[in-house]
Amino acid sequence: MEDIADTTGFLDETTSMLMCEEKQLTPQKGVEIIDKWIIPLDQAENTRPIADGLKKLKSLLGQEPVDGGAVISQMGTLAGQLIVIAPDMGAEGEMPSLLMALASALRMAGDIPKSE
């Protein structure tokens, strides 16, 4: 993800994967997705907390057995962080709406109500 087009495409891809009705998302697939996001998010101060949250989620997904409750809780935390940061990612363009869509997808994948 070196430019905005790459980032936009990967946001779409990640959101689509999370919203897939077939529940094809496995812990291994989750780790693969997280690995693609950590480095670019770790580079900017305003997105570093999201990178840290993804590192925690990656750690949870790597446990045997996977603690589903902890994973869902962390997904909810990440969704909340995305909602907070989205408006600051540019007043114009599609980035804020893509981040909000990703937050919604995280909540849907974990079946997390909006109030959490």
C-alpha positions in Angstrom: 0.0 0.0 0.0 2.1 2.8 -1.2 -0.5 5.3 -2.5 -4.1 6.3 -1.9 -5.4 4.1 -4.7 -3.7 1.0 -3.2 -5.1 2.0 0.2 -8.6 2.5 -1.1 -8.5 -0.8 -2.9 -7.3 -2.6 0.1 -10.0 -1.0 2.3 -12.6 -2.2 -0.1 -11.1 -5.7 -0.2 -10.9 -5.9 3.6 -14.4 -4.6 4.1 -15.8 -7.1 1.5 -14.0 -10.0 3.1 -15.4 -9.1 6.6 -18.9 -8.8 5.2 -18.8 -12.1 3.3 -21.9 -14.1 4.2 -20.0 -17.4 3.8 -17.9 -16.7 6.9 -14.8 -17.6 5.0 -12.7 -15.6 7.4 -10.4 -17.9 9.4 -7.9 -16.9 12.1 -5.1 -17.5 9.5 -6.8 -15.3 6.9 -7.3 -12.6 9.6 -3.6 -12.7 10.4 -2.7 -12.3 6.7 -5.0 -9.3 6.4 -3.6 -7.7 9.6 0.0 -8.2 8.4 -0.8 -6.1 5.3 -2.2 -3.3 7.5 0.3 -3.0 10.4 3.3 -1.5 8.7 1.5 1.4 6.9 -0.7 2.2 9.9 2.4 2.1 12.2 4.0 4.9 10.1 1.6 7.7 11.0 1.1 9.0 14.5 -2.7 9.3 14.1 -3.1 5.7 12.9 -0.5 4.1 15.3 -3.2 3.2 17.9 -5.1 1.2 15.2 -1.8 -0.6 14.3 -1.4 -1.4 18.0 -5.0 -2.7 18.2 -4.3 -4.9 15.1 -1.2 -6.3 16.7 -3.3 -7.2 19.8 -5.9 -8.8 17.5 -3.2 -10.7 15.6 -1.9 -12.1 18.9 -5.4 -13.2 19.9 -5.9 -14.9 16.6 -2.7 -16.8 17.1 -3.7 -18.4 20.3 -4.7 -22.0 20.6 -7.6 -22.2 21.1 -8.7 -18.9 19.8 -10.8 -16.9 22.4 -13.7 -15.9 20.3 -15.0 -13.4 22.9 -11.7 -11.6 23.2 -11.4 -11.5 19.4 -14.9 -10.0 19.1 -14.2 -7.5 21.8 -11.0 -6.4 20.1 -12.8 -6.1 16.8 -15.3 -3.8 18.5 -12.4 -1.7 19.9 -10.9 -1.4 16.5 -14.3 -0.4 15.0 -14.6 2.3 17.6 -11.1 3.6 16.8 -11.9 3.8 13.1 -15.1 5.7 13.8 -13.1 8.3 15.8 -10.3 8.7 13.2 -12.4 8.6 10.0 -13.5 12.3 10.0 -9.9 13.4 10.4 -8.8 11.4 7.3 -9.9 14.2 4.9 -13.0 16.2 4.6 -13.3 15.4 0.9 -12.9 12.2 -1.0 -13.9 8.7 -0.1 -11.4 7.8 2.7 -13.7 8.8 5.7 -16.6 6.8 4.2 -14.4 3.8 3.5 -13.2 3.8 7.1 -16.7 4.0 8.4 -17.7 1.1 6.1 -14.7 -0.9 7.5 -15.8 -0.1 11.1 -19.3 -1.3 10.2 -17.9 -4.5 8.6 -15.8 -5.2 11.8 -19.0 -4.9 13.9 -21.0 -7.1 11.5 -18.3 -9.7 11.3 -18.2 -9.9 15.1 -22.0 -9.3 15.4 -21.3 -6.3 17.7 -24.0 -3.8 18.4 -23.3 -0.1 17.6 -23.4 0.8 21.2 -20.2 -1.1 22.1 
